[in-house]
Amino acid sequence: MSFQKTTKRSLFKLNFYQLRPFFRESLNFDAEAKKVILSFRIIFIAMSAILTFFILDLYYNQWLKSLVDLASLIFYLYGLQILNKGRFAVANTLLIIVTSLGISINASNLGRESGNQFLWFPCICASFILFSIKERRYIILCISACLASIAFLEITDYSFLTNSKPSKSYSLAEYYFSLLTSITIVMLMLYYLINSHHKSNIKLFLLNKSLRKETFTLAKTNKELDNFVYSASHDLKAPLSTLLGLLNLIKLENNVSTIHTYASK
């Protein structure tokens, strides 16, 4: 089920916090809207993580990564604007590809020890969850971008842009925060899948219950109809038999007066 145009115009003007009550209170809310809410949540978590990475990089004088973080924040803000216009697939594709590019640059600059490779998990999961089966081309595009970035990093051994090895404290901070960010986003998407599956099961159960009730009512009505037909046919059998016998007597009788006597009876 897709939104009506009027609903789209009003809904997409709402920000993330205005959409939350619909997500929490409505069991029948459109699946497309739930994906929009999930996209908003992932974007806000990712932007918070990027901002934290930006502060961390400034503290450790990682200027290239700071610029990448800043550019990623700008693209995420632009993606929010596209999302608010109702262009879900375009916005999600842009953000996944930008995230893949940012991960590749940062991992190439910081090396394998930084743990940026953990961020591929939410990117790949989002490529499948945030798109419908009708948007296969976007799924293929996002997965291709992620796999190409992973292949590039593996071929270059995460050292294409490495000038100097970062400090151990910075690598540990980057490693654990990347891991924490990945786990948070993946858990959010898993919660979305489990919650959607649970609500689908509830709807299916209620639908089956309604169908069973309607089937029982229909069977009861059919039985009552059969009983009525049987009773009506039994009640009409005796008068019809008498009438047929009388008609047969009239056919066999030649005397007109006798026929009038039969008819009067």
Phi and psi in degrees as a GROMACS rama.xvg file:
@    title "Ramachandran Plot"
@    xaxis  label "Phi"
@    yaxis  label "Psi"
@TYPE xy
-107.103  160.748  SER-2
-71.0775  149.577  PHE-3
-75.0162  158.074  GLN-4
-61.2048  -38.7231  LYS-5
-66.8  -37.9047  THR-6
-65.9246  -39.4644  THR-7
-60.6528  -46.8662  LYS-8
-61.7093  -36.9265  ARG-9
-81.1718  -37.1124  SER-10
-71.3863  -42.5556  LEU-11
-76.7354  -8.15471  PHE-12
-80.3234  -13.8143  LYS-13
-79.8669  145.671  LEU-14
-90.4421  -176.337  ASN-15
-58.0543  -43.3566  PHE-16
-69.3537  -30.3366  TYR-17
-74.6522  -25.222  GLN-18
-81.8908  -20.887  LEU-19
-57.0507  -43.7718  ARG-20
-60.2348  -35.9545  PRO-21
-63.3697  -40.6374  PHE-22
-66.6629  -35.1406  PHE-23
-82.72  -34.1475  ARG-24
-97.6003  -23.4273  GLU-25
-105.515  119.147  SER-26
-79.5916  -23.1221  LEU-27
-102.513  14.7465  ASN-28
-66.6582  143.154  PHE-29
-58.697  139.417  ASP-30
-61.715  -32.7816  ALA-31
-63.5051  -39.5032  GLU-32
-67.2674  -36.4937  ALA-33
-63.8469  -36.3909  LYS-34
-67.5264  -34.9809  LYS-35
-62.2109  -44.0906  VAL-36
-63.7318  -42.1067  ILE-37
-61.3163  -41.3685  LEU-38
-61.2229  -43.4843  SER-39
-59.8175  -44.862  PHE-40
-64.8165  -43.5608  ARG-41
-63.387  -41.8344  ILE-42
-63.2605  -43.5037  ILE-43
-68.0155  -37.7661  PHE-44
-65.2839  -44.4295  ILE-45
-63.8557  -41.2495  ALA-46
-65.5393  -37.9065  MET-47
-64.1154  -41.0595  SER-48
-65.6266  -43.3664  ALA-49
-62.9335  -39.497  ILE-50
-63.6013  -39.9991  LEU-51
-65.6514  -42.2217  THR-52
-60.2184  -39.4715  PHE-53
-62.5615  -45.5868  PHE-54
-64.5927  -41.8602  ILE-55
-63.13  -41.8187  LEU-56
-67.3532  -37.8757  ASP-57
-65.027  -37.3367  LEU-58
-65.6472  -37.0534  TYR-59
-97.5551  12.8937  TYR-60
60.1224  37.4604  ASN-61
-94.1145  83.7024  GLN-62
-70.7778  -40.2271  TRP-63
-62.2694  -44.7616  LEU-64
-67.9692  -32.799  LYS-65
-62.6877  -41.4939  SER-66
-65.6595  -39.3542  LEU-67
-63.6634  -42.3826  VAL-68
-62.2572  -42.9502  ASP-69
-64.2215  -43.3975  LEU-70
-63.3787  -38.2538  ALA-71
-64.1411  -40.4008  SER-72
-61.5533  -40.7834  LEU-73
-64.2558  -43.8522  ILE-74
-65.091  -36.3637  PHE-75
-65.9039  -39.504  TYR-76
-63.9821  -38.8958  LEU-77
-66.27  -38.5627  TYR-78
-62.8688  -35.7908  GLY-79
-63.1047  -38.8798  LEU-80
-64.4456  -41.0875  GLN-81
-66.0544  -39.2426  ILE-82
-64.9545  -38.9037  LEU-83
-66.4844  -20.7424  ASN-84
-84.6029  -2.03903  LYS-85
90.3196  6.26001  GLY-86
-93.8134  73.8122  ARG-87
-61.7782  -52.3138  PHE-88
-61.4475  -42.6926  ALA-89
-64.3789  -44.3386  VAL-90
-64.4039  -47.1067  ALA-91
-64.5345  -39.3567  ASN-92
-63.9095  -45.8157  THR-93
-58.3587  -45.6819  LEU-94
-68.7255  -38.0836  LEU-95
-67.1118  -42.5011  ILE-96
-67.0434  -41.9701  ILE-97
-62.6284  -42.0976  VAL-98
-62.7204  -41.9136  THR-99
-61.5753  -42.9919  SER-100
-64.8194  -42.465  LEU-101
-63.2038  -41.2835  GLY-102
-62.5373  -41.9596  ILE-103
-62.3959  -44.7562  SER-104
-65.0731  -46.1834  ILE-105
-66.2198  -41.7808  ASN-106
-67.5073  -35.6356  ALA-107
-67.7224  -29.3273  SER-108
-84.088  -35.3845  ASN-109
-101.137  -17.1579  LEU-110
92.1516  174.271  GLY-111
-65.9362  -28.6174  ARG-112
-69.6183  -14.1311  GLU-113
-74.5825  -17.7121  SER-114
79.1298  13.0005  GLY-115
-64.306  -21.4715  ASN-116
-63.8621  -21.015  GLN-117
-63.5647  -26.9706  PHE-118
-71.278  -9.28686  LEU-119
-69.6897  -30.8194  TRP-120
-59.775  -51.9918  PHE-121
-64.2612  -31.7626  PRO-122
-64.0437  -46.6945  CYS-123
-68.0613  -42.0064  ILE-124
-61.6992  -42.6597  CYS-125
-63.9959  -31.309  ALA-126
-62.8101  -28.7633  SER-127
-93.3782  -34.8313  PHE-128
-82.9026  -37.4549  ILE-129
-81.9825  -3.40571  LEU-130
-121.814  149.509  PHE-131
-86.9934  170.255  SER-132
-65.3494  -23.8117  ILE-133
-73.6982  -14.1873  LYS-134
-103.915  44.1528  GLU-135
-59.9686  -36.6884  ARG-136
-63.8593  -33.9722  ARG-137
-70.6756  -39.1465  TYR-138
-61.2445  -47.3634  ILE-139
-61.8296  -41.3648  ILE-140
-63.4137  -45.0221  LEU-141
-67.6582  -45.0496  CYS-142
-63.5122  -40.0363  ILE-143
-62.5623  -41.4364  SER-144
-63.2261  -42.7414  ALA-145
-65.0697  -46.2574  CYS-146
-66.5134  -37.1616  LEU-147
-64.5947  -40.3074  ALA-148
-66.2647  -42.4235  SER-149
-63.1018  -43.5448  ILE-150
-62.0693  -41.9776  ALA-151
-61.5731  -43.9681  PHE-152
-65.6277  -40.008  LEU-153
-68.0504  -39.2147  GLU-154
-65.7028  -41.1661  ILE-155
-87.5012  0.743792  THR-156
57.719  37.1943  ASP-157
56.4155  32.0635  TYR-158
-135.702  20.9877  SER-159
-65.7384  -37.7158  PHE-160
-111.363  11.7053  LEU-161
-74.4693  120.536  THR-162
-101.302  -44.5292  ASN-163
-144.037  148.912  SER-164
-72.954  128.826  LYS-165
-68.7448  162.934  PRO-166
-65.84  156.807  SER-167
-64.9739  -39.5473  LYS-168
-64.2548  -39.899  SER-169
-66.8991  -42.7164  TYR-170
-61.502  -41.1299  SER-171
-65.854  -43.6421  LEU-172
-62.5131  -43.7086  ALA-173
-64.1334  -41.323  GLU-174
-62.2245  -51.9074  TYR-175
-72.56  -34.1911  TYR-176
-71.9261  -35.1853  PHE-177
-63.3684  -42.2079  SER-178
-63.8793  -44.2488  LEU-179
-63.6087  -42.9078  LEU-180
-62.5761  -44.1181  THR-181
-62.2536  -46.0459  SER-182
-62.4935  -42.2386  ILE-183
-61.6124  -47.6803  THR-184
-68.7029  -41.6882  ILE-185
-63.966  -41.0751  VAL-186
-64.0404  -36.8746  MET-187
-62.5476  -43.4752  LEU-188
-68.685  -36.8593  MET-189
-64.3942  -40.5334  LEU-190
-61.3543  -40.8868  TYR-191
-60.9608  -45.2233  TYR-192
-64.7471  -45.3495  LEU-193
-65.192  -42.8794  ILE-194
-64.367  -42.1966  ASN-195
-64.9745  -41.0358  SER-196
-64.9194  -41.004  HIS-197
-63.4155  -45.1586  HIS-198
-67.097  -34.8669  LYS-199
-64.7156  -39.5385  SER-200
-65.2676  -38.6292  ASN-201
-63.5804  -45.4092  ILE-202
-62.2632  -41.4602  LYS-203
-64.7144  -40.8458  LEU-204
-63.1398  -45.2947  PHE-205
-64.5747  -37.9913  LEU-206
-65.9611  -43.3561  LEU-207
-63.9145  -39.1512  ASN-208
-62.9982  -42.7744  LYS-209
-65.0362  -40.112  SER-210
-65.7421  -39.8333  LEU-211
-63.7673  -40.4103  ARG-212
-64.4889  -43.3354  LYS-213
-66.2401  -37.1452  GLU-214
-64.7447  -42.701  THR-215
-62.6566  -43.2463  PHE-216
-63.2843  -41.1719  THR-217
-65.9729  -41.2514  LEU-218
-64.1604  -39.9912  ALA-219
-64.4728  -42.0393  LYS-220
-63.7746  -42.7301  THR-221
-62.8824  -39.1141  ASN-222
-65.1205  -43.6413  LYS-223
-62.7942  -37.7825  GLU-224
-65.571  -40.7251  LEU-225
-62.2697  -42.6789  ASP-226
-63.5988  -39.3207  ASN-227
-65.1497  -44.4249  PHE-228
-62.724  -42.5425  VAL-229
-64.215  -44.2836  TYR-230
-64.9087  -42.4827  SER-231
-63.9347  -42.3088  ALA-232
-66.4644  -36.6482  SER-233
-68.6786  -39.1508  HIS-234
-68.8528  -31.6192  ASP-235
-85.685  -12.6446  LEU-236
-64.6503  -47.3616  LYS-237
-64.5034  -49.6663  ALA-238
-60.7598  -38.9736  PRO-239
-67.0747  -38.9739  LEU-240
-63.6674  -42.068  SER-241
-62.8009  -42.8268  THR-242
-64.3643  -41.2937  LEU-243
-65.6286  -39.3421  LEU-244
-64.114  -40.9633  GLY-245
-63.5831  -40.5474  LEU-246
-64.2996  -39.0826  LEU-247
-64.7976  -39.2586  ASN-248
-64.72  -39.6535  LEU-249
-63.7017  -39.0187  ILE-250
-64.382  -36.3973  LYS-251
-81.5927  -20.1633  LEU-252
-89.6413  133.832  GLU-253
-100.687  -20.6971  ASN-254
-78.4307  124.967  ASN-255
-68.9583  -39.2154  VAL-256
-63.3239  -38.2836  SER-257
-66.4151  -39.1745  THR-258
-62.4174  -40.5986  ILE-259
-63.9694  -33.9073  HIS-260
-66.9037  -41.2294  THR-261
-64.0053  -40.9126  TYR-262
-67.3481  -36.5225  ALA-263
-69.5957  -26.0818  SER-264
